[in-house]
Amino acid sequence: MSDWPEGRNGGPGERYGRGSASPQPESARAMPHVRRRPAPPQSPPRIPPQQGQGHDGYGEAPAYDSGYNTGQVYGGGQRGGGQGGGRGGDSGYVQPRAAPNWGRRIKVGTLTLVVVLLAVSIGTYFWADGKLKREVDLAKVIDRPSEGDGTNYLIVGSDSREGMTAEDKKKLHTGSAEGKRTDSMMILHDGSNGPTMISLPRDSNVEIPSFVGSESGKKFAGTGRQVKLNAAYAEDGPELLVRTVEFNTGLRIDHYVEIGFGGFANIVDAIGGVEMDIPKAFKDKKSGADFQAGKQTLNGEQSLAFVRTRYAFAGSDLDRTKNQQKFLAALASQTATPSTILNPFKLYPTMGAGLDTLIVDKDMSLWSLGNMFFAMKGVTGGEGTSMNIPLSGQSVNGNLVWDKDKVKQLVEQLKNDEKVTVKGS
C-alpha cells in the first residue's frame, strides 16, 4: 500500500502512472490556462535552422512554443536586410560606413589636377602663339654669315605709335610722327657661357650693303654708302636692318624681335611697375623724364621716359643705351617671378600687353621667345654681360665709329660661344 500523502503525485486515487495503485487510468484534469506573451508585431517568428524540423529533431514542430530560445531579439531588427533591420529600420540600428579610401582619393585628385593644368597650359600656348605677329621674313636677307654656336636675337625698340590715341601720344611724350623708326637696338647672345647683351647705338656709322627689297623683291647693289644705323630700318624695314647688322659685324642673327612704345608701357603697367635704383636725379623735357635719385617703382609712362632720355646725359646715346639695358634686365627679372607666372590675373594681361604689339620673324616660336626673355633676366642675375659695342671715336659727320678689331674679336667669341672678354664702350 502507498503511504503517499493525499493529493500528492502517486497518491491513491490521484494519478495513473508510475507509482499509482489504481487499476484505472486517471481522468483528464483541467490544466490552468497559460497565457503566452505575444511576439512583437514588427518581427515575424523565426524559422528554426532546419526547415520543417522541430528542435527535438523528429521533423515535427513542438505543440508549445514559448517564444524563447528561438534566436529572436525583441525590440530590434535582424541584421542584414530582414524586416525592421538594417539602415533606416524601426530598430534604430545603423550599419557603420566604410572608412574612406584616402589613397584612391589622392590619386584621383592628383590626376584631375594634372589634366586641368595640362589643358590650361595647352590653351594658353595656342592663345599666345596666335597673338604673335610673325611679319619679318629673314629668308629675304641675302649673303648671310655662317651660323655659330648659341642663339643671337636682334631686339629693336621702335617709336611706332600704332594703336595709340592722341591722348596716349601726349601722355607718353611720343609726338605724332607718322611711320616708325628704331629707338634702340641690341644684340642678345644666349649661349653656354651665359647671356651677353650688346647695345648698338642708333648713331653708329655703318655701310649699307647690297640687299633685296623686302616689298619689291628688287636687288639693290651696294655703293659703300655710310649712314647712321637707324637709317637702314627707315629705308627698308627690319630685313634691311638685319642685313646691315650682319654685314657690318659678321654675326648671324637668328631671330628678330620688335616692340613699340605703347606695348612697352602696357607691359610695365600690367606687372604693376618696375623697381629701379636711379643713382642720380635727371630731367628731360623731350622724353618727359623727371626723376629723383634712389629706389623707386616706375609705371609705364615713367619707364618709357627713362629708356628714351638722351639729352640729359653727357654721354647722350651711349648713356641712354646703358639705361635701356639696365631697365630691360630689371623688367625681365621682375616679370619672371612666381607671383606673375602663377597668377593668371597678372600673367594674361602681361602676356597680352606684350604680344599685342610684338613683331617677330616667321621662324620665332614661343619657346625661343621664352628663352630670350630668361636670357635677358640672366644679364642682371650675375650670369651674363652687358655692354655697348666697342667704339674707336667719331666720324667726320658726327656718327659713332666702331672699333673694328675689337668688334671682330667679340664676334669670334660669340660665334664660338666662348666667354666674352672684350670690353665695350
C-alpha positions, 0 to 999 in steps of 0.5 A: 500500500502507498503511504503517499500523502493525499493529493500528492503525485502517486497518491491513491486515487490521484494519478495513473502512472508510475507509482499509482495503485489504481487499476484505472487510468486517471481522468483528464484534469483541467490544466490552468490556462497559460497565457503566452506573451505575444511576439512583437508585431514588427518581427515575424517568428523565426524559422528554426535552422532546419526547415520543417524540423522541430528542435527535438529533431523528429521533423515535427514542430513542438505543440508549445512554443514559448517564444524563447530560445528561438534566436529572436531579439525583441525590440530590434531588427535582424541584421542584414536586410530582414524586416525592421533591420538594417539602415533606416529600420524601426530598430534604430540600428545603423550599419557603420560606413566604410572608412574612406579610401584616402589613397584612391582619393589622392590619386584621383585628385592628383590626376584631375589636377594634372589634366586641368593644368595640362589643358590650361597650359595647352590653351594658353600656348595656342592663345599666345602663339596666335597673338604673335605677329610673325611679319619679318621674313629673314629668308629675304636677307641675302649673303648671310654669315655662317651660323655659330654656336648659341642663339643671337636675337636682334631686339629693336625698340621702335617709336611706332605709335600704332594703336595709340590715341592722341591722348596716349601720344601726349601722355607718353611724350611720343609726338605724332610722327607718322611711320616708325623708326628704331629707338634702340637696338641690341644684340642678345647672345644666349649661349653656354657661357651665359647671356651677353647683351650688346647695345648698338647705338642708333648713331653708329656709322655703318655701310649699307650693303647690297640687299633685296627689297623686302616689298619689291623683291628688287636687288639693290647693289651696294655703293659703300654708302655710310649712314647712321644705323637707324637709317637702314630700318627707315629705308627698308624695314627690319630685313634691311636692318638685319642685313646691315647688322650682319654685314657690318659685324659678321654675326648671324642673327637668328631671330628678330624681335620688335616692340613699340612704345605703347606695348612697352608701357602696357607691359610695365603697367600690367606687372604693376611697375618696375623697381629701379635704383636711379643713382642720380636725379635727371630731367628731360623735357623731350622724353618727359623724364623727371626723376629723383635719385634712389629706389623707386617703382616706375609705371609705364609712362615713367619707364618709357621716359627713362629708356628714351632720355638722351639729352640729359646725359653727357654721354647722350646715346651711349648713356641712354643705351646703358639705361635701356639695358639696365631697365630691360634686365630689371623688367625681365627679372621682375616679370619672371617671378612666381607671383606673375607666372602663377597668377593668371590675373597678372600673367594674361594681361602681361602676356597680352600687353606684350604680344599685342604689339610684338613683331617677330620673324616667321621662324620665332616660336614661343619657346625661343621667345621664352628663352630670350626673355630668361636670357635677358633676366640672366644679364642682371642675375650675375650670369651674363654681360652687358655692354655697348659695342666697342667704339674707336671715336667719331666720324667726320659727320658726327656718327659713332665709329666702331672699333673694328678689331675689337668688334671682330674679336667679340664676334669670334667669341660669340660665334664660338660661344666662348666667354666674352672678354672684350670690353665695350664702350 
